Amino acid sequence: MAQIDPQAKFLGEWELIPELCIYQAGDPPISGRYLIRSDSNRVHISVWWTDQANESHEIGFSGVLDGQRHAYEAPGVSHVMYEQLDSLHFDSTAYDGDEVVLYAKRVASEAGDLLAVTQTQQSEQGQATNFQVYRRKD
Protein backbone atom coordinates (compact mmCIF):
# COMPACT_ATOMS: atom_id res chain seq x y z
CA MET A 1 0.00 0.00 0.00
CA ALA A 2 1.16 3.50 -0.75
CA GLN A 3 2.30 5.79 2.04
CA ILE A 4 0.48 9.08 2.58
CA ASP A 5 2.63 12.06 1.68
CA PRO A 6 3.36 13.68 5.08
CA GLN A 7 3.70 17.01 3.23
CA ALA A 8 0.15 16.83 1.79
CA LYS A 9 -1.32 20.29 2.28
CA PHE A 10 -4.72 18.99 3.43
CA LEU A 11 -3.13 17.48 6.56
CA GLY A 12 -3.26 19.57 9.72
CA GLU A 13 -5.60 21.36 12.08
CA TRP A 14 -8.15 23.77 10.64
CA GLU A 15 -10.53 26.36 12.08
CA LEU A 16 -13.92 27.02 10.49
CA ILE A 17 -14.68 30.39 8.89
CA PRO A 18 -18.46 30.36 9.59
CA GLU A 19 -19.34 33.31 7.38
CA LEU A 20 -18.11 31.38 4.31
CA CYS A 21 -20.35 28.33 4.94
CA ILE A 22 -23.11 27.58 2.43
CA TYR A 23 -25.58 24.94 3.60
CA GLN A 24 -28.44 23.31 1.69
CA ALA A 25 -29.28 21.06 4.66
CA GLY A 26 -29.43 22.34 8.22
CA ASP A 27 -27.83 25.46 9.62
CA PRO A 28 -24.10 26.12 9.44
CA PRO A 29 -22.18 25.86 12.72
CA ILE A 30 -21.15 28.99 14.60
CA SER A 31 -17.65 27.58 15.10
CA GLY A 32 -15.69 24.45 14.31
CA ARG A 33 -12.35 22.66 14.06
CA TYR A 34 -11.23 19.99 11.60
CA LEU A 35 -8.18 17.80 12.16
CA ILE A 36 -6.74 15.60 9.40
CA ARG A 37 -3.70 13.51 10.28
CA SER A 38 -2.09 10.38 8.95
CA ASP A 39 0.06 7.48 9.97
CA SER A 40 1.54 5.28 7.30
CA ASN A 41 -1.34 4.59 4.88
CA ARG A 42 -4.26 5.57 7.18
CA VAL A 43 -5.98 8.92 7.44
CA HIS A 44 -7.68 10.07 10.65
CA ILE A 45 -10.31 12.81 10.71
CA SER A 46 -11.74 14.52 13.78
CA VAL A 47 -14.34 17.27 13.61
CA TRP A 48 -15.64 19.45 16.45
CA TRP A 49 -18.35 22.07 16.03
CA THR A 50 -20.78 24.27 17.91
CA ASP A 51 -24.25 24.52 16.40
CA GLN A 52 -26.65 27.47 16.26
CA ALA A 53 -28.15 26.39 19.64
CA ASN A 54 -24.63 26.65 21.16
CA GLU A 55 -24.40 22.86 21.62
CA SER A 56 -21.03 21.14 21.07
CA HIS A 57 -20.60 18.09 18.84
CA GLU A 58 -17.75 15.92 17.67
CA ILE A 59 -17.18 13.05 15.27
CA GLY A 60 -14.13 11.03 14.32
CA PHE A 61 -13.40 8.44 11.66
CA SER A 62 -10.43 6.90 9.88
CA GLY A 63 -9.51 4.53 7.10
CA VAL A 64 -6.97 3.40 4.56
CA LEU A 65 -6.20 6.15 2.05
CA ASP A 66 -5.82 3.92 -1.01
CA GLY A 67 -8.82 4.63 -3.27
CA GLN A 68 -10.36 1.21 -2.53
CA ARG A 69 -13.65 0.35 -0.85
CA HIS A 70 -13.28 -1.10 2.66
CA ALA A 71 -15.95 -2.59 4.92
CA TYR A 72 -17.12 -0.18 7.60
CA GLU A 73 -19.48 -0.55 10.53
CA ALA A 74 -21.71 2.46 11.07
CA PRO A 75 -25.46 2.99 10.84
CA GLY A 76 -26.42 3.19 7.15
CA VAL A 77 -22.82 2.70 5.96
CA SER A 78 -21.43 -0.62 4.71
CA HIS A 79 -18.20 0.55 3.02
CA VAL A 80 -15.98 3.63 2.83
CA MET A 81 -13.33 4.78 0.40
CA TYR A 82 -10.64 7.38 1.04
CA GLU A 83 -8.59 8.70 -1.86
CA GLN A 84 -5.70 11.17 -2.10
CA LEU A 85 -5.79 12.68 -5.59
CA ASP A 86 -2.65 14.80 -5.03
CA SER A 87 -1.09 16.87 -2.24
CA LEU A 88 -4.08 19.27 -2.27
CA HIS A 89 -7.09 16.95 -2.81
CA PHE A 90 -8.50 14.27 -0.53
CA ASP A 91 -11.93 12.65 -1.08
CA SER A 92 -14.03 10.21 0.89
CA THR A 93 -17.12 8.27 -0.08
CA ALA A 94 -19.50 6.34 2.19
CA TYR A 95 -21.65 3.58 0.69
CA ASP A 96 -24.69 1.63 1.77
CA GLY A 97 -24.26 -1.41 -0.46
CA ASP A 98 -23.68 0.05 -3.93
CA GLU A 99 -25.43 3.35 -3.16
CA VAL A 100 -23.35 6.44 -2.33
CA VAL A 101 -24.79 7.99 0.84
CA LEU A 102 -22.10 10.60 1.53
CA TYR A 103 -19.32 12.10 -0.58
CA ALA A 104 -16.84 14.62 0.82
CA LYS A 105 -14.26 16.53 -1.21
CA ARG A 106 -11.47 18.38 0.58
CA VAL A 107 -9.25 20.82 -1.31
CA ALA A 108 -6.38 22.73 0.28
CA SER A 109 -5.20 25.99 -1.23
CA GLU A 110 -1.85 25.97 -3.01
CA ALA A 111 -0.41 28.06 -0.15
CA GLY A 112 -1.76 25.49 2.33
CA ASP A 113 -3.53 28.10 4.46
CA LEU A 114 -7.15 27.32 3.51
CA LEU A 115 -9.20 24.12 3.21
CA ALA A 116 -12.54 23.90 1.38
CA VAL A 117 -14.80 20.99 2.29
CA THR A 118 -17.83 20.06 0.17
CA GLN A 119 -20.11 17.34 1.55
CA THR A 120 -22.94 15.86 -0.48
CA GLN A 121 -25.37 13.61 1.38
CA GLN A 122 -28.13 11.42 -0.02
CA SER A 123 -31.18 10.92 2.20
CA GLU A 124 -34.88 10.13 1.92
CA GLN A 125 -35.45 13.86 1.39
CA GLY A 126 -33.06 13.87 -1.59
CA GLN A 127 -29.55 15.15 -2.12
CA ALA A 128 -28.10 18.12 -0.23
CA THR A 129 -24.67 19.75 -0.38
CA ASN A 130 -22.97 21.73 2.37
CA PHE A 131 -19.83 23.81 1.80
CA GLN A 132 -17.32 24.95 4.44
CA VAL A 133 -14.04 26.85 4.44
CA TYR A 134 -11.38 26.44 7.10
CA ARG A 135 -8.21 28.41 7.93
CA ARG A 136 -5.07 26.53 8.97
CA LYS A 137 -4.73 26.58 12.74
CA ASP A 138 -1.37 24.85 13.26
C-alpha positions as CSV (number, residue, x, y, z in Angstrom):
1,M,0.0,0.0,0.0
2,A,1.2,3.5,-0.7
3,Q,2.3,5.8,2.0
4,I,0.5,9.1,2.6
5,D,2.6,12.1,1.7
6,P,3.4,13.7,5.1
7,Q,3.7,17.0,3.2
8,A,0.2,16.8,1.8
9,K,-1.3,20.3,2.3
10,F,-4.7,19.0,3.4
11,L,-3.1,17.5,6.6
12,G,-3.3,19.6,9.7
13,E,-5.6,21.4,12.1
14,W,-8.1,23.8,10.6
15,E,-10.5,26.4,12.1
16,L,-13.9,27.0,10.5
17,I,-14.7,30.4,8.9
18,P,-18.5,30.4,9.6
19,E,-19.3,33.3,7.4
20,L,-18.1,31.4,4.3
21,C,-20.4,28.3,4.9
22,I,-23.1,27.6,2.4
23,Y,-25.6,24.9,3.6
24,Q,-28.4,23.3,1.7
25,A,-29.3,21.1,4.7
26,G,-29.4,22.3,8.2
27,D,-27.8,25.5,9.6
28,P,-24.1,26.1,9.4
29,P,-22.2,25.9,12.7
30,I,-21.2,29.0,14.6
31,S,-17.6,27.6,15.1
32,G,-15.7,24.4,14.3
33,R,-12.4,22.7,14.1
34,Y,-11.2,20.0,11.6
35,L,-8.2,17.8,12.2
36,I,-6.7,15.6,9.4
37,R,-3.7,13.5,10.3
38,S,-2.1,10.4,8.9
39,D,0.1,7.5,10.0
40,S,1.5,5.3,7.3
41,N,-1.3,4.6,4.9
42,R,-4.3,5.6,7.2
43,V,-6.0,8.9,7.4
44,H,-7.7,10.1,10.7
45,I,-10.3,12.8,10.7
46,S,-11.7,14.5,13.8
47,V,-14.3,17.3,13.6
48,W,-15.6,19.4,16.5
49,W,-18.3,22.1,16.0
50,T,-20.8,24.3,17.9
51,D,-24.3,24.5,16.4
52,Q,-26.6,27.5,16.3
53,A,-28.1,26.4,19.6
54,N,-24.6,26.7,21.2
55,E,-24.4,22.9,21.6
56,S,-21.0,21.1,21.1
57,H,-20.6,18.1,18.8
58,E,-17.8,15.9,17.7
59,I,-17.2,13.1,15.3
60,G,-14.1,11.0,14.3
61,F,-13.4,8.4,11.7
62,S,-10.4,6.9,9.9
63,G,-9.5,4.5,7.1
64,V,-7.0,3.4,4.6
65,L,-6.2,6.2,2.1
66,D,-5.8,3.9,-1.0
67,G,-8.8,4.6,-3.3
68,Q,-10.4,1.2,-2.5
69,R,-13.7,0.4,-0.8
70,H,-13.3,-1.1,2.7
71,A,-15.9,-2.6,4.9
72,Y,-17.1,-0.2,7.6
73,E,-19.5,-0.5,10.5
74,A,-21.7,2.5,11.1
75,P,-25.5,3.0,10.8
76,G,-26.4,3.2,7.1
77,V,-22.8,2.7,6.0
78,S,-21.4,-0.6,4.7
79,H,-18.2,0.6,3.0
80,V,-16.0,3.6,2.8
81,M,-13.3,4.8,0.4
82,Y,-10.6,7.4,1.0
83,E,-8.6,8.7,-1.9
84,Q,-5.7,11.2,-2.1
85,L,-5.8,12.7,-5.6
86,D,-2.6,14.8,-5.0
87,S,-1.1,16.9,-2.2
88,L,-4.1,19.3,-2.3
89,H,-7.1,16.9,-2.8
90,F,-8.5,14.3,-0.5
91,D,-11.9,12.6,-1.1
92,S,-14.0,10.2,0.9
93,T,-17.1,8.3,-0.1
94,A,-19.5,6.3,2.2
95,Y,-21.6,3.6,0.7
96,D,-24.7,1.6,1.8
97,G,-24.3,-1.4,-0.5
98,D,-23.7,0.1,-3.9
99,E,-25.4,3.4,-3.2
100,V,-23.4,6.4,-2.3
101,V,-24.8,8.0,0.8
102,L,-22.1,10.6,1.5
103,Y,-19.3,12.1,-0.6
104,A,-16.8,14.6,0.8
105,K,-14.3,16.5,-1.2
106,R,-11.5,18.4,0.6
107,V,-9.3,20.8,-1.3
108,A,-6.4,22.7,0.3
109,S,-5.2,26.0,-1.2
110,E,-1.8,26.0,-3.0
111,A,-0.4,28.1,-0.2
112,G,-1.8,25.5,2.3
113,D,-3.5,28.1,4.5
114,L,-7.2,27.3,3.5
115,L,-9.2,24.1,3.2
116,A,-12.5,23.9,1.4
117,V,-14.8,21.0,2.3
118,T,-17.8,20.1,0.2
119,Q,-20.1,17.3,1.6
120,T,-22.9,15.9,-0.5
121,Q,-25.4,13.6,1.4
122,Q,-28.1,11.4,0.0
123,S,-31.2,10.9,2.2
124,E,-34.9,10.1,1.9
125,Q,-35.4,13.9,1.4
126,G,-33.1,13.9,-1.6
127,Q,-29.6,15.1,-2.1
128,A,-28.1,18.1,-0.2
129,T,-24.7,19.8,-0.4
130,N,-23.0,21.7,2.4
131,F,-19.8,23.8,1.8
132,Q,-17.3,24.9,4.4
133,V,-14.0,26.8,4.4
134,Y,-11.4,26.4,7.1
135,R,-8.2,28.4,7.9
136,R,-5.1,26.5,9.0
137,K,-4.7,26.6,12.7
138,D,-1.4,24.8,13.3
